[in-house]
């Protein structure tokens, strides 16, 4: 089990913030229409996704700080206005995360990366559920733009091949 002590301050901060960055990338992937719903989904996603990896010590160590970091409000419209610049920053930040994860071994590292991707997937499903509910269809799809962002993030994290690894949230 990898603990906080294995990382320097910048690496640890990157691990803590990675889920929030991924959620923000999903939020600005499409025109941000329902930011509150997506932010709520993002904030709930940390624990929901962590349930899939109960034996991962690194997720357990990062989770309290990551959940707290996700509580910050964002100005999604301003982020969307500078979408390309913000996406590049997020991807650069995730490169730091991927580099930090190189000291983590095997399954623990892979599951941590999958946990991060699950956070993005839960965030992406938030609005789709509502949109499809309006026409009586289940929201089990992620938009093409969001899928492209998720694939790019998976590539940055070195999680290739990547496919959506989460079932839609059913209320």
N, C-alpha and C positions, 0 to 999 in steps of 0.2 A: 504494500500500500504506500502510495506516494503522498507525502504531507507538504504543508506550506513551507517547511524548512528546506525542501529540495530546490526551491526557486528563489531567484533574487526578487527584489521589490517590483520591478517593471514586469517581469514574467508573471508574477502572482496577480498583479493588477490586470494584466491581459487575460488571464484565465477567468478572473472574476467578471470582467466586462464583456467577454466574448458573446455570451448569450444575449445580452442587451444589444450589442452591435448587430448581431444577426437579426434580431427582432426589428431594429430600426431599418435595416436594409429591406426587410420585407414590407414594412410600413410605407417606405418611399418608393418601392418598386412600381406600384400603380399610383395613380392620383390619390392622395390620402383623403378619403371621403369619410371614413368612420374610424378616425384615429382613436377615440376613446375605447371603442370596442376592441380594436387591435391592441392597444396598450394594456387593457384589462386581460386579454388573452395572453399577451407576452408575460405579464406579471404572474399569472397563474401557471404558465407553462413550465417554469423552472421545477416546481414540485411535481407536477403531473408527469413530466418527462423523467424525472429522477426515479419515480416508482418502477420504471422499467429496468433500472440498474441498481438494485438495493445493496449489492455487495461491492460497489465501486467506491473505494475510500476517497479518491480524489474528488469525485462529485460531492460526496458527503462533506468534505472539507471546504469546498468552494461554495456550496449551496447557500449558506446563510448570508454571506457577503454578496453573492450574485443576486439573490432576491432583494436585498436592500438596495443595491445599485440600480435595479430595474424600476424602483419606485420614482425615480426622477422624471419630471415632466419633460416632454420634448416639444419643440415647435416643428411639427411635421411639415407644415406648409413652407416654412423657411428652408427646411432640409430638402424638400422636394424641389424648391426653386433652384437649388444648387445641387441637384441630384447627382450628376456625374462626379463632381468634386467630392461630395459626401460618400458616394459609393467607393471611390478610389481610396479615401481615407479609411473607410471600414475594412476594405480588403487588405490594405497595408497593415492595419492593426491586427487583423486575423493572421497575417503572416508571422507576426510576433508570437501569437498564440500557438501556431503550428510549430514554430521553432522551440518554444518552451516545452511543448508536449513530446519533443524528441527524447527527453530524459526519462519519460514515463514508458514503462515496458508494456508490450503486447496488448492484451485484452483491456487492461485498464485505460490505455491511451485510446484505443479504438472505440470503446464504450463512451468515453468522455466526448469524443468527436461526434458520435451518434447522438448523445444527449444534447449537444449543442444544435445539431441539425433538427432534432425533434422539437426543440424550442422554436426554431424558425418555422417548422411545419405547423405546429399548433397556432402560431401567430397568423400564418397564411390562411388557415382554415377559419379563422374568426369571422371574417367578412363574407367569405363564400357561403358559410352556413346561413347567414342572414339573407343574402341575396337569393339563394335557391329556395329558402323558406317562403319568400314572397310569391313564388310561383308553384309552391307545393312539391319541390324536389329536394332530396337530401343533399346537404352540402358536403360532398366527399371529394371534391376536386380542388386543386390549387391552380390558380391562373397561370397562363403560359409565362408571363413576366416573372411571377414569383418562383416558378419552377426553374427558370433560367438563373435567377439570383441564387437559389438554393444549390444548383449545380456548380455555379462559380464559387460559392462558399465552400462546398465540398472539395472542389479542386484545390483551393487555397489551403485547406486543412489537410490535404493529402488523403482524403477519404474517397478513393476511386476504386471500383465503380460505385456510383451512388444511385440509390433509388429511394423514393419516399418510404419511410420506415415507421409510419404511424397510422393508426386508424383514426378516422374523423371523431371529433368529440361529439357524442350524442347526449343531449340533455334529457 
